[in-house]
Amino acid sequence: MKTTAKLWIGLGILILLSPLGLILPEHFKAGDAWGEWGIDTIKELVGYIPQGLEKLSNLWRAPLPDYAFRGWEEKGLPHLSFAYIISAVIGIGIVVVIVIAIGKLLSKKED
């Protein structure tokens, strides 16, 4: 089996496992995943919001906030799991396109 086929199979498995990031924290009552805190959660954890973070917090809005489609937050675990999988596919697709584009640019410079 080619290395690229192994890579795509591995990525497919990771895509299908992505809802574990939703299921496990809920099962263990763990709250947000480590490092995925919004400014409200940081204020709760630390006691204040760092000034630089507060300034930059409105700079970027995620295309799929909380890895779900607008209005799906309350639809339950099956819908949210599906949204996680779609988010993973979109994210991997974007990364693959960017890597291929950079690869083509770099290979043209070497020729």
C-alpha positions in Angstrom: 0.0 0.0 0.0 1.3 3.4 -1.0 2.3 5.9 1.7 -0.3 8.4 0.4 -3.1 5.8 0.7 -2.1 5.2 4.3 -2.1 8.9 4.9 -5.7 9.3 3.5 -6.9 6.2 5.5 -5.4 7.7 8.7 -7.0 11.1 8.0 -10.3 9.4 7.4 -10.1 7.5 10.7 -9.2 10.8 12.5 -12.2 12.5 10.8 -14.5 9.8 12.0 -13.0 10.0 15.5 -13.4 13.8 15.7 -16.7 13.6 17.5 -14.9 12.2 20.5 -13.8 15.8 21.2 -17.5 16.4 21.9 -18.5 13.1 23.5 -15.7 12.6 26.0 -15.8 16.0 27.7 -19.6 15.7 28.0 -19.3 12.2 29.4 -16.7 13.2 32.0 -18.4 16.6 32.7 -15.0 18.2 31.8 -16.3 21.5 30.2 -14.4 23.0 27.4 -11.4 21.2 25.8 -8.1 22.5 27.0 -7.0 25.6 25.2 -10.4 26.1 23.4 -11.5 28.7 25.9 -13.3 31.9 25.0 -12.6 35.1 26.8 -15.5 34.4 29.2 -14.0 31.1 30.2 -10.6 32.7 30.6 -12.0 35.3 32.9 -13.7 32.6 34.9 -10.5 30.5 35.2 -7.9 33.3 35.7 -10.1 36.0 37.2 -9.5 38.6 34.5 -9.1 39.0 30.8 -5.6 40.0 29.6 -5.7 43.3 27.9 -4.0 42.1 24.6 -6.4 39.1 24.4 -9.4 41.3 24.9 -8.3 43.6 22.1 -7.6 40.7 19.7 -10.7 38.7 20.6 -12.9 40.3 18.0 -10.3 40.1 15.3 -11.3 36.7 14.0 -14.6 34.9 13.9 -14.6 31.2 13.2 -16.5 30.1 10.0 -18.1 27.3 12.0 -18.2 28.4 15.7 -18.0 25.5 18.1 -17.6 23.2 15.0 -21.3 23.4 14.4 -23.7 25.0 11.9 -25.7 28.0 13.1 -28.8 26.8 15.0 -27.5 23.2 15.5 -26.1 23.8 19.0 -29.3 22.5 20.6 -30.1 19.7 18.2 -28.4 17.0 20.2 -25.3 14.8 20.0 -26.0 13.1 16.7 -26.3 16.4 14.8 -23.3 17.9 16.6 -21.2 14.8 15.8 -22.1 15.1 12.2 -21.1 18.8 12.3 -17.8 17.9 13.9 -17.1 15.4 11.0 -18.0 18.1 8.4 -15.8 20.6 10.2 -12.9 18.1 10.0 -13.4 17.5 6.3 -13.6 21.2 5.6 -10.5 21.9 7.7 -8.5 19.1 6.1 -9.6 20.1 2.7 -8.4 23.7 3.2 -5.1 22.5 4.6 -4.6 20.1 1.6 -5.3 22.9 -0.9 -2.9 25.3 0.8 -0.1 22.6 1.0 -0.6 21.7 -2.7 -0.5 25.3 -3.7 2.7 26.0 -1.7 4.2 22.8 -3.1 3.4 23.9 -6.7 4.9 27.4 -6.1 8.1 26.0 -4.6 8.5 23.3 -7.3 8.2 26.0 -10.0 10.9 28.1 -8.4 13.3 25.1 -8.4 12.8 24.3 -12.1 
